[in-house]
Amino acid sequence: MKLRVLFTPNNLEELYFTNRTSVVIDVLRATTTIVTALKNGAREVIPVATVDFAMKVSGNNFGGMNLLGGERNTKMIEGFNLGNSPLEYKEEIVNGKTVILYTTNGTRAIVKAKFSENLFICCFNNLTAVASHLVTLNKDVEIICSGTNGFFSMEDVVCAGKLIAEMMKAMPDIQLYDSAKASLTISKSFGKSILKLLRETEHGKLLLENGFEDDLKYCSKLSNIDTIPYFVSGSIKKLDVTGSGNLFK
């Protein structure tokens, strides 16, 4: 198995991901929100790359079973039901619903990687679950850091490094590209305090300025959720890893 980390997906064409196994990370906050929504019973999450497309998809409301979620520059978009805070995606709100999600960075990265053979969603919350499944799958992996407006994002790279470290516990002979080695080194340099890391990142500081301190606390929790979101046919669903024979729960 070989692992590569992409610090931003912006310089790659969509077709680059064809037949690849990919993992998208956007710790603050899209992938954390997706994991939370599916854990709390959302039927699916449909990621979109533009607000206009989100509105178009939501036009087929399916009897009120759709929710529009998303943000621009940390704030909920006018006319949407929810923002991009994982704390908003409570079971009583999302259970049984389809969430159409637009975010500045994360959903765009997911859409960019849509031609992947396997496409998973990861954050600190579900890191161990994703790592275990990737080891079982035993395929080369592209770990995609969503970044912030096309630039390097420390929290995503540290999460990628911790994902690699977790995988190497079970498979020490994994081959690492230079970017994966760099991510592993960076993640080790921050020690165990994920919350401290998030508070010190550029995007973390912006969220603090806008009153989202509780989001940072939530996003910093490590491996407290076993949900693995899996992208297929335009939507993200909860992968069934119980061996029941069904792909999704």
FISERO-902456 format. One record per residue: residue number from 1; residue in one letter; x, y, z of N, C-alpha, C in turn. Coordinates in steps of 0.001 Angstrom, whole numbers, padded with zeros to 6 digits. Layout:
BEGIN
NUM;A;X;Y;Z;X;Y;Z;X;Y;Z
...
***
This chain:
BEGIN
1;M;000831;-001183;000000;000000;000000;000000;000879;001253;000000
2;K;000489;002239;-000822;001199;003512;-000886;000238;004641;-000501
3;L;000754;005595;000256;-000061;006723;000697;000535;008040;000213
4;R;-000335;008874;-000338;000062;010221;-000743;-000894;011225;-000102
5;V;-000376;012349;000333;-001210;013423;000867;-001182;014593;-000112
6;L;-002354;015062;-000471;-002487;016247;-001318;-002836;017417;-000412
7;F;-001977;018400;-000331;-002191;019512;000588;-003339;020419;000161
8;T;-003692;020368;-001102;-004875;021030;-001635;-005214;020329;-002940
9;P;-006486;020174;-003267;-006850;019509;-004520;-006915;020448;-005713
10;N;-006646;021715;-005497;-006931;022731;-006514;-006166;022558;-007810
11;N;-004953;022024;-007745;-004122;021937;-008947;-004326;020654;-009747
12;L;-005292;019846;-009338;-005530;018568;-010014;-006861;018571;-010748
13;E;-006907;017870;-011863;-008152;017702;-012602;-008975;016589;-011956
14;E;-010289;016639;-012163;-011181;015628;-011600;-010790;014220;-012029
15;L;-010354;014073;-013291;-010053;012740;-013814;-008804;012125;-013176
16;Y;-007998;012933;-012487;-006833;012388;-011775;-007260;011295;-010795
17;F;-008436;011435;-010209;-008873;010528;-009155;-009548;009261;-009676
18;T;-009697;009152;-010983;-010345;007975;-011563;-009651;006685;-011121
19;N;-010439;005745;-010631;-009968;004417;-010194;-009074;004460;-008953
20;R;-009029;005595;-008276;-008217;005695;-007064;-009092;005565;-005812
21;T;-008457;005240;-004711;-009112;005283;-003399;-008689;006575;-002725
22;S;-009673;007390;-002359;-009395;008724;-001844;-010084;008951;-000501
23;V;-009492;009836;000280;-010065;010259;001559;-010018;011776;001607
24;V;-011156;012408;001846;-011202;013871;001948;-011267;014278;003412
25;I;-010430;015253;003774;-010386;015792;005141;-010639;017293;005093
26;D;-011595;017744;005884;-011816;019172;006121;-012286;019302;007568
27;V;-011329;019270;008474;-011614;019217;009908;-012535;020358;010334
28;L;-012259;021576;009842;-013031;022764;010207;-013777;023333;009001
29;R;-015005;022831;008661;-015719;021902;009493;-016493;020875;008680
30;A;-016356;020896;007370;-017272;020139;006510;-017272;018640;006778
31;T;-016083;018022;006858;-016105;016566;007026;-016555;016177;008431
32;T;-016289;017015;009417;-016808;016764;010764;-018331;016853;010762
33;T;-018867;017815;010042;-020319;017984;009940;-020957;016794;009227
34;I;-020338;016308;008164;-020873;015159;007420;-020891;013912;008304
35;V;-019800;013663;009000;-019734;012517;009905;-020843;012608;010958
36;T;-021015;013783;011505;-022022;013990;012554;-023436;013800;012022
37;A;-023722;014359;010846;-025057;014247;010265;-025432;012784;010030
38;L;-024508;012009;009487;-024797;010602;009222;-024886;009796;010513
39;K;-024046;010110;011475;-024136;009430;012780;-025511;009664;013410
40;N;-026043;010857;013201;-027317;011221;013811;-028530;010875;012941
41;G;-028315;010030;011933;-029439;009465;011209;-029815;010097;009900
42;A;-029016;011049;009413;-029316;011602;008091;-029285;010485;007053
43;R;-030246;010510;006145;-030333;009473;005105;-029115;009526;004187
44;E;-028695;010741;003855;-027548;010945;002979;-027156;012416;003030
45;V;-025948;012704;002579;-025489;014081;002407;-025074;014237;000948
46;I;-025649;015223;000281;-025293;015498;-001104;-024359;016715;-001126
47;P;-023068;016508;-001425;-022134;017638;-001465;-022224;018361;-002805
48;V;-022188;019676;-002763;-022250;020459;-004002;-021132;021494;-003995
49;A;-020755;021923;-005193;-019620;022835;-005339;-020028;024294;-005448
50;T;-021334;024559;-005636;-021808;025936;-005745;-023129;026104;-005007
51;V;-023402;027319;-004582;-024672;027619;-003927;-025823;027453;-004912
52;D;-025612;027884;-006146;-026675;027771;-007156;-027099;026327;-007355
53;F;-026123;025410;-007384;-026472;024000;-007571;-027177;023452;-006340
54;A;-026791;023931;-005175;-027481;023514;-003948;-028956;023894;-004023
55;M;-029239;025114;-004477;-030622;025568;-004593;-031373;024766;-005651
56;K;-030674;024423;-006726;-031309;023646;-007792;-031680;022248;-007300
57;V;-030757;021598;-006602;-031021;020255;-006085;-032159;020277;-005075
58;S;-032180;021309;-004246;-033199;021380;-003200;-034572;021723;-003759
59;G;-034630;022120;-005024;-035917;022451;-005646;-036854;021263;-005686
60;N;-036294;020054;-005806;-037095;018832;-005713;-037126;018434;-004236
61;N;-038063;018985;-003517;-038029;018931;-002058;-038453;017603;-001458
62;F;-039020;016723;-002256;-039399;015388;-001792;-040208;015441;-000489
63;G;-041231;016277;-000484;-042132;016320;000665;-041499;016824;001936
64;G;-040581;017784;001803;-039953;018366;002991;-038867;017518;003605
65;M;-038352;016538;002868;-037328;015644;003412;-035913;016124;003116
66;N;-035762;017296;002524;-034453;017864;002240;-034133;018997;003203
67;L;-032873;019114;003569;-032373;020242;004344;-031202;020861;003599
68;L;-031200;022180;003485;-030072;022890;002891;-029112;023309;003999
69;G;-027870;022881;003878;-026868;023261;004872;-025644;023847;004197
70;G;-024987;024766;004879;-023755;025291;004309;-023365;026647;004839
71;E;-022219;027124;004360;-021687;028393;004835;-020844;029077;003782
72;R;-020718;030379;003959;-019712;031177;003269;-018957;031946;004333
73;N;-017645;031758;004364;-016818;032480;005326;-017335;032313;006755
74;T;-017640;031086;007108;-018065;030600;008430;-019542;030851;008736
75;K;-020238;031687;007969;-021612;032065;008306;-022623;031305;007447
76;M;-023793;030972;008059;-024854;030293;007330;-025336;031153;006176
77;I;-025613;030506;005045;-026058;031205;003841;-027538;031554;003978
78;E;-027890;032746;003563;-029275;033200;003650;-030194;032258;002873
79;G;-031275;031851;003499;-032229;030952;002868;-031965;029486;003135
80;F;-030836;029156;003776;-030517;027773;004107;-031121;027406;005463
81;N;-031291;026112;005684;-031845;025639;006957;-030794;025573;008053
82;L;-029562;025240;007662;-028482;025014;008620;-027188;025625;008113
83;G;-026269;025871;009027;-024952;026344;008632;-023998;025177;008452
84;N;-022753;025385;008902;-021749;024326;008778;-021180;023943;010139
85;S;-021957;024193;011185;-021543;023758;012516;-022053;022348;012761
86;P;-021178;021417;013101;-021650;020049;013366;-022656;020002;014510
87;L;-022604;020966;015403;-023509;020988;016546;-024961;021255;016133
88;E;-025157;021798;014937;-026510;022045;014441;-027178;020773;013923
89;Y;-026401;019777;013594;-026924;018590;012914;-027330;017519;013927
90;K;-028300;017898;014757;-028779;017021;015818;-029727;015969;015256
91;E;-029851;014861;015992;-030679;013750;015520;-032105;014176;015242
92;E;-032681;014993;016098;-034070;015392;015917;-034273;016285;014695
93;I;-033177;016825;014177;-033260;017697;012999;-032974;016937;011709
94;V;-031976;016050;011719;-031505;015435;010471;-031959;013997;010262
95;N;-032495;013360;011294;-032840;011947;011173;-033806;011691;010015
96;G;-033399;010815;009092;-034228;010470;007944;-034217;011473;006817
97;K;-033458;012549;006968;-033451;013628;005973;-032255;013514;005020
98;T;-032420;014100;003851;-031312;014311;002927;-030760;015711;003162
99;V;-029469;015802;003414;-028821;017099;003629;-028051;017476;002365
100;I;-028398;018610;001796;-027663;019143;000637;-026676;020163;001193
101;L;-025393;019890;001046;-024368;020657;001760;-023420;021376;000811
102;Y;-023286;022676;001036;-022274;023474;000343;-021375;024138;001379
103;T;-020065;023999;001206;-019118;024719;002052;-018016;025299;001181
104;T;-017296;026240;001742;-016288;026965;000973;-015184;026048;000460
105;N;-014804;025043;001246;-013670;024202;000873;-013999;022711;000794
106;G;-014610;022167;001827;-014762;020722;001944;-015603;020069;000867
107;T;-016790;020596;000613;-017643;019947;-000387;-017063;020097;-001790
108;R;-016367;021175;-002017;-015704;021343;-003320;-014646;020257;-003524
109;A;-013902;019950;-002463;-012883;018899;-002551;-013517;017547;-002816
110;I;-014644;017289;-002182;-015334;016013;-002395;-015808;015900;-003834
111;V;-016406;016967;-004348;-016872;016965;-005738;-015698;016794;-006697
112;K;-014568;017404;-006387;-013381;017275;-007236;-012941;015814;-007336
113;A;-013116;015056;-006243;-012656;013662;-006195;-013755;012660;-006535
114;K;-014839;013122;-007126;-016034;012288;-007310;-015819;011068;-008209
115;F;-014784;011055;-009039;-014550;009916;-009925;-013698;008827;-009264
116;S;-013386;008991;-008000;-012616;007964;-007275;-013372;006639;-007261
117;E;-012635;005546;-007289;-013262;004230;-007152;-013870;004088;-005760
118;N;-013122;004544;-004754;-013608;004589;-003370;-013326;005984;-002832
119;L;-014320;006599;-002215;-014141;007955;-001682;-014746;008024;-000283
120;F;-013879;008245;000704;-014287;008274;002113;-014113;009672;002680
121;I;-014829;009933;003779;-014788;011225;004447;-014212;011028;005836
122;C;-013220;011844;006202;-012519;011657;007468;-012352;012979;008214
123;C;-012341;012877;009534;-012007;013997;010415;-011372;013383;011663
124;F;-011054;014182;012649;-010496;013610;013877;-011493;012669;014544
125;N;-012781;013003;014494;-013807;012234;015201;-013844;010767;014781
126;N;-013718;010488;013482;-013850;009099;013005;-012541;008536;012483
127;L;-011441;009075;012934;-010126;008742;012375;-009792;007256;012489
128;T;-009993;006660;013645;-009648;005246;013822;-010505;004347;012950
129;A;-011791;004658;012841;-012685;003847;012011;-012258;003875;010550
130;V;-011919;005056;010050;-011479;005171;008658;-010150;004456;008454
131;A;-009214;004645;009375;-007906;003996;009264;-008050;002482;009200
132;S;-008875;001918;010069;-009067;000462;010102;-009650;-000047;008788
133;H;-010612;000711;008242;-011226;000272;006990;-010247;000358;005823
134;L;-009428;001386;005793;-008450;001524;004722;-007420;000395;004767
135;V;-007010;000007;005966;-006069;-001104;006107;-006704;-002389;005584
136;T;-007966;-002598;005918;-008673;-003784;005441;-008803;-003773;003915
137;L;-009062;-002595;003363;-009221;-002448;001913;-007905;-002729;001187
138;N;-006791;-002283;001791;-005443;-002555;001291;-005225;-002078;-000141
139;K;-005599;-000831;-000392;-005361;-000195;-001688;-004535;001071;-001480
140;D;-003840;001506;-002511;-003147;002789;-002442;-004172;003890;-002169
141;V;-003758;004893;-001390;-004706;005916;-000946;-004178;007321;-001233
142;E;-005069;008158;-001735;-004829;009592;-001877;-005584;010292;-000747
143;I;-004861;010935;000165;-005491;011668;001266;-005544;013141;000861
144;I;-006756;013653;000731;-006951;015000;000194;-007274;015970;001322
145;C;-006393;016922;001543;-006657;018001;002489;-007407;019109;001752
146;S;-008556;019491;002254;-009373;020483;001547;-008716;021858;001533
147;G;-007938;022161;002592;-007289;023456;002647;-008278;024575;002934
148;T;-007786;025801;002859;-008613;026978;003091;-008426;027946;001935
149;N;-009450;028054;001119;-009407;028943;-000051;-008192;028673;-000940
150;G;-007888;027394;-001104;-006797;027004;-001987;-005429;026975;-001341
151;F;-005362;027319;-000059;-004075;027362;000630;-003945;026221;001635
152;F;-002712;025969;002043;-002365;024953;003032;-003149;025169;004320
153;S;-003672;024078;004881;-004438;024151;006131;-003817;023192;007139
154;M;-003283;023729;008220;-002532;022930;009181;-003368;021816;009791
155;E;-004622;022134;010169;-005432;021122;010856;-005720;019916;009970
156;D;-005903;020139;008670;-006156;019024;007758;-004914;018150;007590
157;V;-003763;018794;007516;-002509;018047;007347;-002177;017246;008604
158;V;-002411;017820;009771;-002185;017081;011020;-003130;015889;011100
159;C;-004392;016074;010706;-005338;014959;010692;-004867;013873;009729
160;A;-004375;014281;008567;-003840;013310;007607;-002674;012538;008217
161;G;-001789;013244;008923;-000653;012591;009554;-001075;011603;010627
162;K;-002070;011967;011409;-002566;011056;012447;-003274;009851;011826
163;L;-003944;010057;010700;-004567;008942;009985;-003497;007959;009511
164;I;-002420;008479;008971;-001322;007634;008512;-000703;006871;009686
165;A;-000477;007570;010794;000113;006922;011974;-000771;005791;012483
166;E;-002075;006005;012456;-003011;004984;012910;-002974;003771;011989
167;M;-002895;004011;010682;-002819;002911;009728;-001517;002122;009895
168;M;-000442;002823;010207;000855;002159;010327;000951;001277;011562
169;K;000066;001470;012533;000042;000575;013686;-000282;-000850;013253
170;A;-001172;-000955;012266;-001574;-002278;011773;-000743;-002730;010582
171;M;-000169;-001770;009858;000568;-002095;008642;001837;-001240;008592
172;P;002871;-001622;009352;004079;-000794;009471;004835;-000614;008157
173;D;004635;-001500;007191;005411;-001437;005958;004737;-000617;004868
174;I;003744;000191;005220;003112;001078;004236;004176;001974;003621
175;Q;004100;002156;002307;005036;003035;001615;004467;004454;001588
176;L;005284;005411;001994;004835;006800;002086;005532;007666;001038
177;Y;004729;008410;000279;005294;009451;-000586;005804;010592;000310
178;D;006585;011491;-000263;007182;012569;000527;006124;013379;001275
179;S;005003;013636;000622;003957;014443;001255;003361;013721;002456
180;A;003272;012402;002387;002772;011620;003516;003783;011630;004662
181;K;005071;011509;004329;006112;011589;005360;006083;012946;006054
182;A;005913;014013;005254;005858;015366;005819;004656;015523;006742
183;S;003516;014996;006339;002304;015088;007159;002481;014352;008477
184;L;003101;013195;008414;003356;012400;009616;004274;013164;010569
185;T;005315;013770;010036;006262;014542;010852;005583;015749;011483
186;I;004781;016456;010689;004082;017642;011203;003115;017256;012314
187;S;002379;016171;012115;001394;015763;013121;002070;015392;014442
188;K;003219;014731;014358;003939;014349;015570;004465;015569;016323
189;S;004772;016633;015588;005345;017824;016218;004337;018566;017087
190;F;003027;018311;016869;001997;019001;017639;001573;018234;018890
191;G;002103;017059;019092;001772;016299;020286;000321;015851;020298
192;K;-000256;015777;021505;-001589;015188;021655;-002713;016210;021802
193;S;-002391;017483;021953;-003427;018475;022206;-004015;018996;020897
194;I;-005055;018306;020407;-005679;018707;019151;-006408;020036;019310
195;L;-007071;020232;020440;-007799;021484;020657;-006846;022676;020634
196;K;-005692;022533;021258;-004688;023608;021242;-004263;023899;019813
197;L;-004055;022845;019034;-003713;023010;017619;-004787;023806;016890
198;L;-006050;023410;017056;-007133;024065;016332;-007256;025537;016711
199;R;-007029;025838;017974;-007105;027231;018421;-006036;028101;017771
200;E;-004909;027484;017393;-003773;028247;016881;-003721;028327;015361
201;T;-004595;027557;014668;-004584;027608;013207;-005291;028860;012705
202;E;-005025;029218;011462;-005647;030404;010879;-007170;030292;010872
203;H;-007668;029148;010418;-009116;028988;010334;-009734;028851;011722
204;G;-009007;028210;012627;-009483;028095;013995;-009652;029460;014647
205;K;-008696;030343;014435;-008785;031702;014980;-009984;032448;014404
206;L;-010244;032239;013111;-011398;032876;012483;-012702;032378;013102
207;L;-012785;031086;013340;-013987;030523;013963;-014161;031049;015389
208;L;-013069;031183;016116;-013148;031739;017464;-013663;033177;017429
209;E;-013170;033950;016475;-013610;035341;016334;-015101;035440;016033
210;N;-015640;034406;015383;-017048;034416;014998;-017941;033627;015956
211;G;-017389;033272;017120;-018201;032683;018164;-018383;031176;018104
212;F;-017477;030465;017412;-017632;029018;017250;-016654;028223;018117
213;E;-016406;028682;019340;-015482;027970;020213;-015939;026544;020488
214;D;-017244;026340;020657;-017754;024992;020925;-017521;024059;019735
215;D;-017509;024621;018530;-017206;023801;017354;-015783;023276;017410
216;L;-014844;024119;017838;-013456;023672;017937;-013338;022530;018940
217;K;-014030;022651;020060;-013999;021580;021063;-014556;020288;020486
218;Y;-015656;020396;019740;-016273;019208;019142;-015357;018600;018081
219;C;-014810;019435;017217;-013965;018943;016120;-012654;018349;016604
220;S;-012250;018674;017824;-010963;018188;018345;-011046;016793;018955
221;K;-012247;016278;019149;-012397;014959;019775;-011863;013877;018840
222;L;-011051;012985;019384;-010360;011997;018566;-011017;010625;018663
223;S;-011438;010117;017515;-011921;008734;017377;-013062;008406;018349
224;N;-014008;009325;018463;-015172;009095;019323;-016408;008668;018534
225;I;-016276;008559;017199;-017387;008173;016324;-016889;007082;015382
226;D;-017699;006048;015148;-017264;004965;014256;-017924;005034;012874
227;T;-018600;006119;012579;-019263;006297;011281;-018236;006547;010178
228;I;-018381;005818;009068;-017520;006019;007894;-018397;006484;006733
229;P;-018350;007755;006379;-019109;008233;005216;-018427;007809;003912
230;Y;-019249;007387;002951;-018752;006857;001673;-019537;007509;000531
231;F;-018817;008076;-000408;-019445;008775;-001527;-019730;007800;-002664
232;V;-020963;007800;-003148;-021321;006955;-004290;-022507;007577;-005024
233;S;-022422;007622;-006336;-023520;008107;-007183;-024036;009471;-006756
234;G;-023122;010360;-006407;-023497;011741;-006136;-023866;012065;-004713
235;S;-023899;011066;-003822;-024248;011364;-002437;-023360;010578;-001481
236;I;-023334;011039;-000236;-022519;010411;000800;-023444;009685;001758
237;K;-023153;008413;001971;-023966;007608;002878;-023068;006935;003902
238;K;-023693;006366;004897;-022972;005695;005975;-022616;004285;005544
239;L;-021336;003985;005511;-020872;002672;005082;-021168;001626;006147
240;D;-021657;000494;005710;-021923;-000628;006617;-020697;-001532;006640
241;V;-020015;-001559;007761;-018813;-002402;007889;-019059;-003563;008849
242;T;-020335;-003903;009045;-020681;-004978;009985;-020654;-006350;009346
243;G;-020516;-006384;008002;-020527;-007664;007318;-021926;-008190;007054
244;S;-022926;-007287;007106;-024317;-007712;006922;-024654;-007986;005467
245;G;-023737;-007604;004566;-024013;-007812;003141;-024565;-006579;002462
246;N;-024995;-005599;003231;-025468;-004348;002668;-024316;-003340;002646
247;L;-024212;-002585;001531;-023135;-001612;001428;-023346;-000465;002410
248;F;-024604;-000065;002584;-024899;001069;003446;-025869;000679;004551
249;K;-025771;001418;005646;-026729;001254;006744;-027944;002126;006446
***
